[in-house]
Amino acid sequence: MTELTMKELAFIEDEIRAEAITAKTLNWCATQCEDETLKNILETMAEKHQLKIADLSQYFNRTQNIQ
């Protein structure tokens, strides 16, 4: 596996935080919707961001080699 620098790992952490904020915001927006179609769209979008969090976290957790 390619070694990552501390700066690169920090970028990954920042992206995980950004995805988490986006997912939480979309979920909150979905709770405010009365339109079921829009609510479902927002929930689907939030789920996609949560899956990105899982993917990034998995990669981040696998990365043990730091320069």
Phi and psi in degrees as GROMACS dihedral restraints (atoms count N, CA, C in turn):
[ dihedral_restraints ]
;  ai    aj    ak    al  type     phi  dphi    fc
    3     4     5     6     1   -67.3    20    10
    4     5     6     7     1   137.3    20    10
    6     7     8     9     1   -78.5    20    10
    7     8     9    10     1   138.3    20    10
    9    10    11    12     1  -108.6    20    10
   10    11    12    13     1   146.8    20    10
   12    13    14    15     1   -81.3    20    10
   13    14    15    16     1   166.4    20    10
   15    16    17    18     1   -59.8    20    10
   16    17    18    19     1   -36.7    20    10
   18    19    20    21     1   -64.8    20    10
   19    20    21    22     1   -42.0    20    10
   21    22    23    24     1   -65.6    20    10
   22    23    24    25     1   -40.0    20    10
   24    25    26    27     1   -64.4    20    10
   25    26    27    28     1   -37.6    20    10
   27    28    29    30     1   -63.6    20    10
   28    29    30    31     1   -38.2    20    10
   30    31    32    33     1   -62.7    20    10
   31    32    33    34     1   -40.8    20    10
   33    34    35    36     1   -63.6    20    10
   34    35    36    37     1   -44.2    20    10
   36    37    38    39     1   -59.7    20    10
   37    38    39    40     1   -42.4    20    10
   39    40    41    42     1   -61.9    20    10
   40    41    42    43     1   -40.8    20    10
   42    43    44    45     1   -66.8    20    10
   43    44    45    46     1   -38.4    20    10
   45    46    47    48     1   -60.8    20    10
   46    47    48    49     1   -44.9    20    10
   48    49    50    51     1   -62.4    20    10
   49    50    51    52     1   -43.1    20    10
   51    52    53    54     1   -63.1    20    10
   52    53    54    55     1   -42.2    20    10
   54    55    56    57     1   -64.3    20    10
   55    56    57    58     1   -38.6    20    10
   57    58    59    60     1   -64.4    20    10
   58    59    60    61     1   -43.5    20    10
   60    61    62    63     1   -62.9    20    10
   61    62    63    64     1   -43.3    20    10
   63    64    65    66     1   -62.1    20    10
   64    65    66    67     1   -45.8    20    10
   66    67    68    69     1   -62.0    20    10
   67    68    69    70     1   -44.6    20    10
   69    70    71    72     1   -63.5    20    10
   70    71    72    73     1   -41.2    20    10
   72    73    74    75     1   -64.2    20    10
   73    74    75    76     1   -44.6    20    10
   75    76    77    78     1   -63.9    20    10
   76    77    78    79     1   -41.2    20    10
   78    79    80    81     1   -63.2    20    10
   79    80    81    82     1   -40.9    20    10
   81    82    83    84     1   -63.1    20    10
   82    83    84    85     1   -44.7    20    10
   84    85    86    87     1   -59.7    20    10
   85    86    87    88     1   -39.2    20    10
   87    88    89    90     1   -62.4    20    10
   88    89    90    91     1   -36.9    20    10
   90    91    92    93     1   -68.5    20    10
   91    92    93    94     1   -20.9    20    10
   93    94    95    96     1   -88.0    20    10
   94    95    96    97     1   -10.3    20    10
   96    97    98    99     1   -83.6    20    10
   97    98    99   100     1   138.8    20    10
   99   100   101   102     1   -97.3    20    10
  100   101   102   103     1   -23.7    20    10
  102   103   104   105     1   -79.1    20    10
  103   104   105   106     1   115.9    20    10
  105   106   107   108     1   -63.7    20    10
  106   107   108   109     1   -36.6    20    10
  108   109   110   111     1   -63.3    20    10
  109   110   111   112     1   -48.5    20    10
  111   112   113   114     1   -64.3    20    10
  112   113   114   115     1   -40.7    20    10
  114   115   116   117     1   -59.2    20    10
  115   116   117   118     1   -45.1    20    10
  117   118   119   120     1   -64.3    20    10
  118   119   120   121     1   -39.1    20    10
  120   121   122   123     1   -62.4    20    10
  121   122   123   124     1   -46.0    20    10
  123   124   125   126     1   -64.5    20    10
  124   125   126   127     1   -40.0    20    10
  126   127   128   129     1   -65.4    20    10
  127   128   129   130     1   -38.4    20    10
  129   130   131   132     1   -65.1    20    10
  130   131   132   133     1   -43.2    20    10
  132   133   134   135     1   -61.9    20    10
  133   134   135   136     1   -43.2    20    10
  135   136   137   138     1   -61.7    20    10
  136   137   138   139     1   -41.2    20    10
  138   139   140   141     1   -62.9    20    10
  139   140   141   142     1   -39.0    20    10
  141   142   143   144     1   -62.7    20    10
  142   143   144   145     1   -39.0    20    10
  144   145   146   147     1   -69.4    20    10
  145   146   147   148     1   -35.9    20    10
  147   148   149   150     1   -66.0    20    10
  148   149   150   151     1   -35.4    20    10
  150   151   152   153     1   -67.7    20    10
  151   152   153   154     1   -35.4    20    10
  153   154   155   156     1   -64.1    20    10
  154   155   156   157     1   -39.1    20    10
  156   157   158   159     1   -59.3    20    10
  157   158   159   160     1   -46.2    20    10
  159   160   161   162     1   -61.6    20    10
  160   161   162   163     1   -44.2    20    10
  162   163   164   165     1   -62.9    20    10
  163   164   165   166     1   -47.3    20    10
  165   166   167   168     1   -65.2    20    10
  166   167   168   169     1   -41.0    20    10
  168   169   170   171     1   -63.7    20    10
  169   170   171   172     1   -41.1    20    10
  171   172   173   174     1   -62.1    20    10
  172   173   174   175     1   -44.7    20    10
  174   175   176   177     1   -63.8    20    10
  175   176   177   178     1   -44.3    20    10
  177   178   179   180     1   -62.2    20    10
  178   179   180   181     1   -41.8    20    10
  180   181   182   183     1   -70.0    20    10
  181   182   183   184     1   -30.7    20    10
  183   184   185   186     1   -71.8    20    10
  184   185   186   187     1   -26.7    20    10
  186   187   188   189     1   -79.9    20    10
  187   188   189   190     1   103.3    20    10
  189   190   191   192     1  -106.7    20    10
  190   191   192   193     1   -16.4    20    10
  192   193   194   195     1   -91.6    20    10
  193   194   195   196     1   111.5    20    10
  195   196   197   198     1  -119.0    20    10
  196   197   198   199     1   134.3    20    10
